[in-house]
Amino acid sequence: MTLRIIATGGTFDKHYDEIAGQLVFGVSHLSEIIQRTRMRIGVVLEQLLLLDSLDMHDAERQQVLTACRQSQESTIVIIHGTDTMCDTAEVLGPAQLNKTIVLTGAMIPYEIVHSDALFNFGFACGVAQTLQPGVYVAMNGQIFSWDRVKKNRIAGEFQAL
């Protein structure tokens, strides 16, 4: 089995710019993360975008759909910003690509202490290998079907509808 990882950005992949005092995008952390996980399956990393998901629009969601459609791998994990992860899932789900697609992200950037990024990534990669074809959101130890999930911004977590 080979797993395709598609990077789109989000908080997961942000860096802290000490000069500006802001979270920004630099080089993706995913190569380091993949190495750190010591996965023993084949992995193809595709850096599609590095965007805050609030800056992601229909055109970028179509890019994600096209990347999934064109993927030779039938198991895909998408690293995505949590604010609009469900919106992208709503584009991918109805496409019925006959692939297992799992979206995940982080509430705290990978490089910040106590980040949930590494756990969410490992969890998503693991469950992607066991789930039936479809589109899912995997966050903080839970798996949701694309059409039965929302982000509760007040609680800072994903919940089933």
Order of alpha helices (4+ residues) and beta strands (2+ residues): beta-beta-beta-alpha-beta-alpha-beta-alpha-beta-alpha-beta-beta-beta-beta
